[in-house]
Amino acid sequence: MIMKTFKYKILLITAVVAVVAGCKKYEQYPAEQRTIDYVFDKKDSLGTNAYSFLNSTYALLTSGHNRVGGEYLDAASDDAISSANNTTSVPYLLSTGTYNSTNLPGDENIWQNAYVAIRKANVFISNIDVVPVKDELRPGVSMKFAWKSEARFIRAMFYFDLLKRYGGVPIVGDKVFTLDDDLNVPRNSFEECVNYIVSECDAIKDNLLTVPLVSPTANSQRVTNAAALTLKAKVLLYAASPLFNGGNIDGSNPLTGYANFDANRWALAAKAAKDVMALNAFTLMPDFKNAFITQVPVNTEVIFERPNGSTNTVESNNGPIGFATTPIGQGKTSPTQDLVNAFPMSNGLAIDAPGSTYDQNDPYANRDPRLRATIFYNGAPWLSSTVLTYEGGRSKPNAGNLQTTTGYYMRKFMGLYETSTNYGSVSEDWMYFRYADVLLAYAEAQNEALAAPDNTVYEAVEKIRQRAGLNPYQLTPGLSQEAMRTAIRNERRIEMAFEEDRYWDIRRWKIAEDVMNKPRRGVIIANTTAGYTYTYTDVLATKFRAPAMYLYPIPYNETVKNSKLKQNPGW
């Protein structure tokens, strides 16, 4: 079950040794005797060991860059496929529905790791009060209250990760389980989990560092009041979405959603997103590309991120093949034609809309600038040359190497190497929350809460489109709620591509059974004497078994260990 991994009377001592290794201040205990009293030391007025333990809890939050079997989660959605495109690829297993409660791929089978993280946060929360930390969050308030709130936020993040995968899960509160405890704990309802995470965010928001940060360089990767408010908004957005709000896959089953639709849930989500906007602490970066490779304080869009440092691992894993670079790009991610077609023209019109100016013989010309910033297509500039994905081209030689299976490679998150001759290093921090996401969440929730979109919905979406460089960036006036919904969903798809949103969006919107039961598409490009010709073709038959696959199965070994842990429907 959930906490059977708690052979962790040993865990704490092991973890403690790890987090305080190299700390020379307190040597009165031999290393093998360092216990909870060593970490949470009543004499440690700096809180050095406790703060190290908190930082090691932060470290359990994973980066989304090539997180899933060395690839992006979006390669299991309709936006991309694995270039390997074989049964050993985790995205392949997920997108073809070839998993069950016994073989859900490890990188998405997060149940055990999430509860290990929750337990570690609980250890901190339950013990930090004894440490006499002198530093202050504000006059008269010890900094340890901010640290405690940070641990509560991390715990809430892991509950959200569990919630969107499994529905309702066991809530353990602040309890630190041991092997002597009864570990047969039932799942809480979906509603109880939502309420718990929201209440945690509300409880901690005033005991965290506040934005704008006084020392952004030193504290940019710590939890702030804005991060807590954004997590609340995200959770409420999911709770208001069709999958859970009236679209419960198991009727009145409280583990899998609400029994009835309530439009007020959309209003609550809109207000929560508006609360983040009202902080007036964030703005969109002027250039879309730079939003992902620029660090705080220059980056005005980051709300909460996981630091990865400056490196070129994204380029190494996903850069197009055919370039003599160090490191050599492996081209692991193949965006689909479906995603490419979602990008409008530079005039903001869909490629199939009247007056769009789309040219089927020159399909990448005059497109939304985010297309070039997100996807490598045939002829895209790179490394003082061009990406060539026509049959036999340098980036699709059809021999020897892993290569694109769709005619495209992922470009997003990479440095500005268009005119370089080699890869350098750029920031590759993973943004859990950025301001563009908040604007789109507000627009979606507000649109659903009203009979027809108001000016604030238009303003939120148009800020995104204006930053993208669309001209004109304005949406058609007088859109119906349904038409605006379509516009927002497409805007979200192209703006948030490869950020682990599309995979969950098609589930919470309850459209996965439609989009994932159609084949994924790519392009075959021939280089002829008359120019390029484009033939669109199926490249992968994806499958989605509804309604079961809207939620993951609880891991079989957990249900065996815990007789009270009810399995999700269909598994």
LUMBAKE-324499 format. One record per atom (N, C-alpha, C): residue in one letter; x, y, z. Coordinates in steps of 0.2 Angstrom, whole numbers, plus 2048, in hexadecimal, padded with zeros to 3 digits. Layout:
// LUMBAKE-324499
AXYZ...
END
This chain:
// LUMBAKE-324499
M8047FA800M800800800M804806800I80180B801I803812801I80A813804M80A81180BM81081280FM81480C810K81380780DK81680080EK81E80280DT81F807809T826809808T82980B80EF82680B814F82880E81AF82B80981EK83080681BK83580381FK83A809821Y83780E822Y83A815823Y83B81782AK83B81382EK83F815834K846815832I84881182DI84E81182AI84F817825L849818822L84981D81DL84C82481FL849826825L84B82D828L85382D829I85582882CI85C82882EI860829827T85E824822T86282481CT86182B818A85B82E818A85A834815A85E83A819V85E83A81FV86283F823V86983F822V86C839821V873838820V87483B819A87083A814A87183D80EA87184480EV86C847811V86B84F810V870853815V87384F81AV87785381EV87E85181DA87F84D818A88684B816A88A851814G890852817G894857816G89385D81AC88E85D81EC88D863823C891862829K89686782AK89B86682FK899869836K89386C837K89287083CK89186C843Y88D867842Y88C863848Y88F85C847E89485A84BE89785484BE897850851Q892852856Q89284E85CQ88F84885BY88C846856Y88983F854Y88D83C84FP88F83684FP89283284AP88C832844A88F83183EA88A831838A88582C839E88782683BE88282183BE87D822841Q87E826845Q87982884AQ87482E849R875831843R871837842R86A835841T866838845T85F836845T85B83C844I85483C845I850841844I852847849D85484684ED85684B853D85C84F850Y86084C84CY86684F849Y864854844V85F852840V85C85683AV85985C83DF85485A842F850860845F85386184CD85886584CD85C866852D85A86C856K85886B85CK856870860K85B875862K861874860K867879861K86987C85AD86687A855D86887D84ED86488384DS86688984FS86388F84ES863891846L86788F842L86789083BL86388B837G86188683BG85D881837G86087E831T86787D832T86A87B82CT86887482AN86886F82EN86786882DN85F86782AA85B86B82EA85486B82CA85386D825Y856873823Y85587681DY858871817S85D86E819S860869814S85B864813F858861818F85385C817F84D85F813L84B865814L845868810L848868809N84E86A807N85086B800N8508647FDS85285F801S8518587FES84A8567FDT846859800T83E8587FFT83D85B7F8Y83F8617F7Y83E8657F1Y8408607EBA84685D7ECA8498597E7A8458537E4L8408517E8L83C84C7E6L83784E7E0L8368557DFL8328577DAL8368567D3T8348537CFT8388517C9T8378567C3S83C8577BFS83C85B7B9S8388577B4G83485B7AFG8308587AAG8348567A4H83A8597A4H83F85879EH84085179DN83E84D798N840846796N83F84279DR8398447A0R8388407A6R8358397A6V8318387A0V82E8317A0V83282D79BG83582879EG83982379BG83E827796G84182D798G846831794G84283578FE83C83678FE83883978AE83383E78DY830842789Y82B84778CY82484378DL820845792L819842793L81584478DD81684978AD81284B784D81284677EA81884277EA81883D779A81383877AA81083877FA80A833780A80383677FS80383C77DS7FD84077BS7FC840773D7F8844771D7F784576AD7FC84A767D80084D76BD805852769D80C84F766A80D849768A814846766A81483F767I81983C764I81A835766I821834767S82382E76AS82A82D76BS82D82B764S83382E763S83782C75DS83982575CA83A822762A83B81B762A835817760N82F819762N829816760N82980E760N82B80C766N82A805767N82880376ET8277FD76FT8237FB775T8287FC77BT82E7FE77BT8327FF781T832806783S82F80A77FS82E811780S828813785V82981678AV82481878FV81E81C78CP820821788P81A824785P816820780Y81A81B77DY816816778Y81181277DL813810782L80F80C787L809810789L80A81678BL80581A78DL80081C787S80381E782S7FE82077CS7FB81B779T7FD815779T7FA80F776T7F580B77BG7F580D781G7F180A786G7F3803788T7F9801787T7FC7FB789T7FF7FA790Y7FA7FC795Y7FD7FC79CY7F77FA7A0N7F87F87A6N7F37F67ABN7F57F77B2S7F27F57B7S7F47F67BES7FA7F37C0T7FD7EE7BCT8037EB7BDT8097ED7BAN8087F17B4N80E7F37B0N80E7FA7AEL80A7FE7B2L80A8067B0L8118087B0P81480B7ABP81B80D7ABP81D8117B1G82380F7B3G8268127BAG8268197BAD82781D7B5D8278247B6D8218277B7E81B8247B5E8158267B6E8118227BCN81481D7BEN8128197C4N81581D7CAI8128227CCI8158277D1I8138257D8W80E8217D9W80B8207DFW81081F7E5Q81481B7E5Q8198197EAQ81D81F7EBN8208227E6N8258287E7N82182E7E9A81B82F7E7A8178357EAA8168347F2Y81582E7F4Y81482D7FBY81A82E7FFV82082C7FCV82682C7FFV827834800A8268387FBA82783F7FBA822842801I81C840801I817843805I81984180DR81C83B80ER81E839814R82483D816K82983F811K82F843813K82D84A815A82884D811A825853813A82285381AN81F84E81CN81C84D822N82184D828V826849826V82C84982BV82E85082DF82F854828F83185B829F82C85F82CI82585F82AI82086282DI81F861835S82085A836S81F85883DS82485A842N82A85C83FN83085C844N833863843I83286783FI83586E83EI834872844D82F872847D82D87784CD832877852V836872853V83A871859V841875857V842877851V84887A84FV848881850P84C884854P84C88C855P84F890850V84C89084AV84E894845V84E89C846K85389F845K8538A6847K8518AB841D8538A883BD8518AC835D8498AD835E8478B3833E8408B5833E83D8B582CL8378B382BL8338B4825L8318BB824R82E8BE82AR82D8C582BR82E8C6832P82E8CC834P82F8CE83BP82B8CA840G82E8C6844G82A8C384AG8288BC848V8298BA841V8278B383FV82D8AF83CS82F8AA83FS8348A683ES8348A3836M83A8A3833M83A8A082CM83889982CK838895832K83688E832K82F88D830F82B893831F82489282FF823892827A828896824A82889681CA82A88F81AW82F88C81DW83288681CW82D88081CK829881822K82487C823K81E87C81ES81D88381CS818884816S81A881810E82188280EE82487F808E823878808A82487480EA82386D80EA81C86B80DR81786F80FR81086E80ER80E86F807F811874804F8108757FCF81386F7F8I81986C7FAI81C8677F6I8178607F7R81585F7FDR81085A7FFR80A85B7FAA8078617FAA8018627F6A8028617EFM8088637ECM80A8617E5M80A85A7E4F80C8567E8F80C84F7E7F80584C7E7Y80184F7ECY7FA84D7ECY7F684E7E5F7F88547E2F7F58567DCF7F88517D6D7FE84F7D7D80084A7D2D7FD8447D2L7FB8427D8L7F783C7D9L7F083D7D7L7ED8427D9L7E68447D7L7E58437D0K7E98477CCK7E78477C5K7E88407C1R7EC83C7C5R7ED8357C2R7E88307C4Y7E68307CBY7E382B7CEY7DC82D7D0G7DA8337D0G7D48367D4G7D68367DBG7D18347DFG7D28357E7G7D78307E9V7DB8327EEV7E082E7F1V7E082F7F8P7E482A7FCP7E482B803P7E8831805I7E4835809I7E783B80CI7EA839813V7F083A815V7F383881BV7F483D820G7F284481EG7F3849822G7FB84A824D7FC84C82AD80384D82CD80684782FK80384182FK80583B832K80B83882FV810836833V816833831V81582C832F81482782EF81282082FF81981D830T818817835T81D813836T81B80C834L81F807835L81D800834L8187FD839D81880183FD8137FF844D80C801843D80B80683ED80580883DD801804838D7FA805839D7F5801834D7F680582DL7F8802828L7FA805822L7F480481DN7EF80181FN7E980081BN7E480681BV7E680A817V7E2811817V7DE811811P7D8813811P7D481480BP7D581A807R7D381B801R7D38217FDR7CE8267FFN7D082C800N7CB832801N7C88337FAS7C28367FAS7BF8387F4S7C283D7F0F7C183E7EAF7C48437E6F7C284A7E9E7BC84B7EBE7BB8517EEE7BF8537F4E7C084E7F8E7C384F7FEE7CB8517FDC7CD84E7F7C7D484F7F5C7D58567F3V7D08587EEV7D085F7ECV7D08647F2N7CB8637F6N7CA8677FCN7D1868800Y7D4862801Y7DA862805Y7DF866802I7E18657FCI7E68697F8I7E58707F8V7DE8727F7V7DD8797F7V7DD87C7FES7DB878803S7DC87B80AS7E387C80CE7E787780AE7EE87880BE7F187E808C7EF87F802C7F28857FEC7F088C802D7E988C804D7E7891807D7EA89280EA7EC88D811A7EF88D818A7F6890818I7FA88E812I801890812I80289680FK7FE89980BK7FF89E806K8028A5809D8008A6810D8038AC813D8098AB817N80B8A4817N8118A381BN8178A1817L8178A3811L81C8A280CL81F8A8809L8258A8806L8288AD803L8238B07FET8228B77FET81E8BA7F9T8218BD7F3V81D8BD7EEV81F8C07E8V81D8C77E7P8218CC7E4P8278CA7E1P82D8C97E6L8318C57E5L8368C37EAL83B8C87EBV83D8C97F2V8428CE7F3V8498CC7F0S84A8C67F1S8518C37EES84F8BD7E9P84D8BF7E3P84B8BA7DFP8518B57DDT8578B77DCT85C8B37DAT85D8AD7DFA85D8AF7E5A85E8AA7EBA8588A67ECN8528A87EBN84C8A57EDN8478A37E7S8498A47E1S8448A37DBS84289C7DBQ8458977DEQ8438907DDQ83F88D7E3R83E8927E8R83A8907EER8338917EDV82F88E7F1V82888F7F1V8268967F3T8218997F0T81F8A07F1T8178A07F2N8148A57F4N80D8A67F5N80A8A57EEA80D8A77E9A80B8A77E2A80B89F7E0A81089B7E2A80F8947E0A80A8917E3A8088927EAA80388F7EDA7FC8917EAL7FB8987E8L7F589A7E5L7F48967DET7FA8957DBT7F98927D4T7F888B7D4L7FB8877D9L7F98807DAL7F18807DCK7EF8847E0K7E88847E2K7E48857DBA7E688A7D7A7E288B7D1A7E28857CCK7E88827CCK7E887C7C7K7E48767CAV7E48757D0V7E08707D3V7D88717D2L7D68787D3L7CF8797D2L7CD8797CBL7D287A7C6L7D187A7BFL7CF8737BDY7D386E7C0Y7D28677BFY7CB8657C1A7CA8677C8A7C48657CBA7BE8677C7A7BE86D7C4A7B98707C0A7B886D7B9S7BD8697B7S7BD8677B0S7B88617AFP7B68607A8P7B185B7A7P7B28547AAL7B98517AAL7BA84B7ADL7B784A7B4F7B884F7B8F7B684E7BFF7B08527C1N7AE8577BDN7A885B7BFN7A28597BAG79F8547BCG7998527B9G79B84C7B4G7A184B7B2G7A38467AEG7A68407B1N7A583F7B7N7A78397BBN7A78337B7I7AD82F7B7I7AD8297B2I7A98237B6D7A88247BCD7A481F7C0D79E8217C3G79A8257C0G7948287C3G79582B7C9S7928297CES79382C7D5S79882A7D9N79D8267D6N7A38247DAN7A782A7DCP7A882B7E3P7AB8327E5P7B28327E5L7B582C7E3L7BD82B7E2L7BF82E7DBT7BA82E7D7T7BC8307D0T7B98377CDG7B683A7D2G7B48417D0G7AD8437D4Y7AA8497D2Y7A484B7D5Y79E8477D2A7998477D6A7938437D4A78F8487CFN78F84E7D0N78C8537CCN7908597C9F78D85C7C4F7918627C1F78F8687C5D79486C7C6D7938727CAD7978787C6A79387C7C3A7968827BFA79B8867C4N7998867CAN79D88A7CFN7A48887D0R7A58827CER7AC87F7CER7B08837C9W7AE8857C4W7B18897BFW7B38907C1A7AE8937C5A7AE8997C8A7B48997CDL7B48947D1L7B98947D6L7C08937D3A7C188F7CDA7C788F7CAA7C98957C7A7C58997C4A7C68A07C1A7C88A47C6K7C58A57CCK7C78A97D1K7CE8A77D4A7D08A17D4A7D689F7D7A7DC8A17D2A7DB8A17CCA7DF8A37C7A7E08AB7C7K7DA8AE7C8K7DA8B57C8K7DE8B87CED7DE8B47D3D7E28B67D9D7E98B67D8V7EC8B17D4V7F38B17D2V7F48B77CDM7F08B97C9M7F18BF7C4M7F18C57C8A7EC8C57CDA7EC8CB7D1A7F28CD7D5L7F78C87D6L7FD8CA7D9L8018CF7D6N8008CF7CFN8048D47CBN80B8D37CBA80D8CD7CCA8148CB7CDA8178C87C7F8138C67C2F8158C27BCF8138C57B6T8178C57B1T8158C77AAT8188C27A5L8158C179FL8188BD79AL81F8C0798M8238BB796M82A8BD793M8288C078CP82C8C578AP82B8C8784P82C8C377ED8308BE77FD8328B9779D8308B277CF82C8AF778F8298A877BF82F8A377CK8348A3777K83A89E778K83D89F77EN83E8A6780N8438A7786N83F8A678DA8398A478CA8358A3793A83889C796F83B898792F83D892794F844891795I848896794I850895794I85289B798T84E89F79BT8508A579FT84E8A47A6Q8538A67ABQ8528A57B2Q84F8AB7B5V84C8AA7BBV84A8B07BFV8518B37C2P8518BA7C2P84B8BE7C2P8498C17BBV84D8C07B6V84C8C27B0V8458BF7ADN8448B97AEN83E8B57ACN8388B77B1T8348BB7AET82E8BE7B2T8288B97B2E8298B47AEE8238AF7ADE8238A97B2V8298A87B5V8298A27BAV8268A37C0I82189E7C2I81E89E7C9I8218997CDF8228937CBF82688E7CEF8298897CAE82F8887CBE8338837C7E83887F7CBR83A87A7C7R83F8757CAR8468777C6P84B8787CAP85187A7C7P8558747C4N8578757BEN85B8707BBN8628727B9G8638797BAG86A87C7B8G86A87D7B1S87087F7AFS8728817A8S87587B7A5T87287879FT87587279CT872872795N87386C792N87186C78BN86E86578AT86B862790T86885B78FT86285B78BV85E86078BV858860787V85A86077FE85F86377EE862863777E86485C775S86885977AS86B853779S86584D778N86084E77CN85B84977CN85684A776N855850774N85085176FN852855769G858857769G85A85B763G85A85775DP85985A757P858857751P85F85374FI85E84E74CI86484A74AI86784D744G86D84B742G87084E73CG87585473CF876856743F87B85B744F881859748A88785B746A88D859749A88E85E750T88A85C755T88A86075BT88D85C761T88E860766T89085D76CT88C860772P88785C774P886855773P88285476CI88184E76AI87D84D764I87684C766G87284F762G86A84F763G868848762Q864845766Q86183E765Q85A83E763G857844762G85084475FG84B840762K84A83F768K84683A76BK83E83C76AT83D842769T836844769T833846762S82E843760S82B845759S82484875AP82484F759P81D85275AP81984F754T81384F755T80E84D750T80C85274BQ809850745Q806855741Q800858744D7FD854748D7F785774CD7F985D750L7FF85D753L801863757L803869752V80786774DV80986C748V803870745N7FD86C743N7F786F740N7F4873745A7F587374CA7F1877751A7F487E751F7FA87F74FF7FD88674FF7FA88A749P7F789074BP7F4894745P7F9897741M7F689B73CM7FA89F738M7FD8A573CS8018A973AS8048AF73ES7FE8B473EN7F98B473AN7F38B873BN7EE8B6740G7F08B0743G7EB8AE749G7E68A9746L7E58A8740L7E08A473DL7E289D73DA7DE89873EA7E089173DA7E1890736I7E588A735I7E888972EI7E2888729D7DD88572CD7D7883728D7D1888728A7D388E72BA7CE89472BA7CE898724P7C889A722P7C889F71CP7CD8A571EG7D18A6719G7D58AC719G7DC8AB71DS7DD8A471FS7E38A3723S7E98A471FT7E98A4718T7EF8A4714T7F489E715Y7F1898717Y7F5892718Y7F7890711D7FD88E710D7FF88B709D80288470BQ7FE87F708Q7FF878709Q806876706N80987A701N80F8796FEN81587C702D813880707D81888370BD815884712P81487E715P81087E71BP812881721Y819883722Y81B886728Y81C88D727A81B890722A81B897720A81689B724N8188A1727N8138A672AN80F8A272FR81289E733R80E89B738R80F89F73FD80B89D744D80C89F74BD81389F74DP8178A474FP81E8A3750P81F89E756R81B89C759R81C89775ER81D89075BL81B88F755L81C889751L824888751R82788D74ER82F88D74ER83288C754A82F88F75AA83288E760A831888764T82C884761T82A87E764T82C877761I82C87875AI82D872756I832873750F83786E74FF83B86E749F83786B744Y83786F73EY83486C738Y83986D732N83786A72DN83C86A727N83D871725G844873725G84687A723G84687E729A84587C72FA846880735A84D882736P84F888738P85688A739P859887740W85F88473FW862881745W869880744L86D883749L875882749L878884742S87688A740S87888E73AS87788A734S872885734S87088272FS86888172FT86687B72CT85E87A72DT85D87372EV858872732V85586B733V85286872DL85486272AL85185F724L84E859726T848859726T844852728T84184F722Y84385171CY84084E716Y843847716E840842712E84383B712E84A83B70FG84F839713G856839711G85A83F713G856844716G85984A719G85E84971FR86284E720R86684D726R86384B72CS85D84D72DS85984C734S854846733K85484372DK85083D72CK853839727P859836729P85D832724P85A82B722N856829727N853823726N85881D726A85D81E72AA86281972BA86681A731G867815735G86C81573BG86A819741N86681E741N865822747N85E822749L85D823750L856825752L85482B74FQ84E82C74CQ84D832748Q845833749T843839747T83C83B747T838835743T832834746T82D830743T827833740T82783A741T82283E73FT82484473AG82A845739G82D84A735G82E850739Y82E850740Y82F856744Y83385474AY83785974DY83A858753Y83785D758M83885C75EM836861763M83C867764R83A86D764R83F873764R83E87676BK83887676EK83787A774K83C87877AF83E87D77EF84287D784F84A87D782M84B87D77CM85287D779M855884779G85C885779G85F88B779G85E88E772L860895771L86089876BL866897766Y866891764Y86B88E760Y86B88E758E866892756E86589374FE86B89574BT86F89A74ET87589C74AT87B89A74DS87B895752S881892755S88388D751T88988A753T88C88474FT88C87E754N88B87F75BN88B87A75FN88787C765Y885877769Y88187876FY88587B775G883880778G88688277FG881880784S880884789S87C88278FS877888790V871886792V86C88B794V86888879AS86488C79DS86088A7A2S85B8857A0E85A8807A3E85587B7A2E8518797A8D85087E7ACD84B87D7B1D84487B7AFW8418777B3W83A8757B1W8358797B4M83187D7B1M82C8817B4M82587D7B5Y82487C7BBY81E8797BDY81887E7BCF8198847BEF8148897BDF81788F7B9R8148917B4R8168987B1R80F89C7B0Y8108A27AFY80B8A77AFY8068A67A9A8098A47A3A8048A279DA7FF89D79FD8018987A3D7FD8937A5D7F78967A9V7F989A7AEV7F489E7B2V7EF8A17AEL7F18A57A9L7ED8A97A4L7E88A47A1L7EA89F79EL7E689A79AL7E189779FA7E38957A5A7DF8927AAA7D98977ACY7DB89D7ADY7D68A27AEY7D18A37A8A7D38A37A2A7CF8A479DA7CA89E79CE7CD89879DE7C989279CE7C48927A2A7C58937A8A7C18927ADA7BB8987ADQ7BD89E7ABQ7B98A37ABQ7B48A27A5N7B68A07A0N7B289F79AN7AD89979CE7AF89479FE7AA88F7A1E7A58917A6A7A78967AAA7A38987B0A79D89D7ADL79E8A07A7L79A8A57A5L7968A279FA7908A579DA78C8A3797A7908A5791A7948AA791A7988AC78BA79E8AF78EP7A38AF78AP7AA8B278DP7A98BA78ED7AC8BC793D7AC8C3794D7B38C6792N7B48CC793N7BA8D0791N7C18CD794T7C08CA79AT7C68C879ET7C88C179BV7C48BD798V7C68B7794V7CA8B978EY7C78BE78AY7CB8C0784Y7D28C3786E7D28C778BE7D88CA78DE7DD8C578FA7DB8C0793A7E08BB795A7E38B778FV7DF8B578AV7E18B1784V7E58B5780E7E38BB77FE7E68C077AE7ED8C277DK7EE8C2783K7F58C3786K7FA8BE783I7F88B8783I7FC8B2781I7FD8B377AR7F88B4776R7F88B576ER7FD8BB76CQ7FC8C0770Q8008C676FQ8088C5770R8098C1775R8108C0777R8138BB772A80E8B776FA8118B276AA8138B5763G8108BB762G8128BF75CG80D8BE757L8078BC758L8018BC753L7FF8C3752N7FE8C474BN7FC8CB749N7F68CA744P7F08CC745P7EE8CE74CP7ED8C8751Y7EE8CA757Y7EE8C575DY7E78C5760Q7E28C975EQ7DC8C9761Q7D78C475EL7D38C1763L7CE8BC761L7C88BF75ET7C48BB75AT7BE8BE757T7B98C075DP7B78C675CP7B28C8761P7AC8C4761G7A88C4767G7A28C1767G7A28B9767L7A78B6769L7A78AF769L7A38AC76ES7A08A676CS79B8A3771S7A089F776Q79D89D77BQ7A1899780Q7A489377DE7A188F778E7A488A775E7A988B771A7A989176DA7AE893768A7B489576CM7B3899772M7B889B776M7BC895779R7B889077BR7BB88A77ER7C0887779T7BE886773T7C288376DT7C888876DA7C888E76DA7CD89376CA7D2892772I7CF892778I7D489177EI7D788A77ER7D488577CR7D787E77CR7DD87E777N7DC881772N7E188076CN7E788576FE7E588B771E7EA88F774E7EE88C779R7EB88877DR7EE885783R7F387F780R7F087C77BR7F4876778R7FB879775I7FB87E771I80188076EI805884773E803888777E80788C77CE80A887781M807882783M80987E789M80C877786A80D877780A81087077DA81686E781F816867782F81C864785F81D86678CE818869790E81986B797E81586779BE813861799E80F85C79DE80885F79ED805862799D7FE86579AD7FA861795R7FC86078FR7F785D78AR7F585678CY7F985278FY7F884C791Y7F284C796W7F285079BW7ED8517A0W7E785479ED7E8859799D7E385D797D7DD859793I7E085578FI7DB85178BI7D784C78FR7DA84A795R7D684679AR7D184A79ER7D48507A1R7CF8547A5R7C98577A1W7CB85879AW7C585A796W7C1855793K7C384F795K7C0848793K7BF84878BI7C4849788I7C4849780I7CA84377EA7CD840783A7D283C781A7D083677DE7C983477FE7C782E77BE7C5830774D7C5836772D7C483876BD7CB839768V7CF83D76BV7D683F768V7DB839768M7DA83576DM7DF82F76DM7DD82976AN7D7828767N7D5823763N7D582475CK7D982975AK7DB82B753K7E282A752P7E482874CP7EC82774BP7EF82E74CR7F582D74ER7FA83374ER7FC834747R7FD83A745R7FF83C73ER80683F73EG80983E738G810841737G81084372FV81684572DV816847726V81C844723I81C84271DI82183F719I823845713I829847713I82B84C70FI82F84A70AA82E84B704A8328496FEA83684F6FBN83C84F6FAN8408546F7N8408536F0T83C8566ECT83C8556E4T83F85B6E1T84085A6DAT8438606D6T83E8666D6A8388646D7A83386A6D7A83286D6DEG83586A6E3G83486D6EAG8328676EEY8308696F4Y82E8646F9Y8278626F8T82585C6F9T81E8596F9T81D856700Y817857703Y815855709Y80F850709T81184A70CT80B84570DT80A844714Y804844716Y80384371DY80083C71ET803839724T802832724T80183072CD7FE82A72DD7FD828734D804825736V80682673CV80C82473FV80C820745L806820749L80581C74FL7FE81C750A7FB816751A7F4815754A7F481575BT7F281B75ET7F181B765T7EA819767K7EA81776DK7E4814770K7E2817777F7DC817778F7DA81A77FF7D3816781R7D4812786R7CE80E788R7CA81278DA7C481578BA7C081978FA7BA814792P7B8816798P7BB81C79DP7C181A7A1A7C38147A1A7C88127A6A7CE8167A6M7D18187A0M7D781B79FM7D78227A1Y7D18257A3Y7D182C7A5Y7D582C7ACL7D58277AFL7D98277B5L7DE8217B5Y7E48217B8Y7E881C7B9Y7E68167BDP7E88107BCP7E680B7C1P7EA80C7C8I7E780B7CDI7EC80A7D3I7F08047D3P7F78057D4P7FB8007D3P7F97F97D7Y7F97F47D3Y7F77ED7D6Y7FA7EC7DCN8007EC7DDN8047EA7E3N8017EF7E9E7FF7F57E8E7FD7F97EDE7F67F67EFT7F17F47EBT7EB7F27EDT7EB7EB7F0V7F17E77EFV7F27E17F2V7F47E27F9K7F87E77FAK7FB7E8801K7F57EC805N7F17F0802N7EC7F4806N7E57F2804S7E27EE808S7DB7EB806S7D67F1806K7D77F6808K7D27FC808K7D3800802L7D87FF7FEL7DA8037F8L7D68017F2K7D08057F1K7CC8037ECK7CF8047E5Q7CE8007E0Q7D18017D9Q7CD8057D5N7D08097D1N7CC80D7CCN7C88097C7P7C280C7C5P7BE8087C0P7C18067BAG7C08007B8G7C27FD7B1G7C97FA7B2W7CC7FA7B8W7D27F77B9W7D27F07BD
END
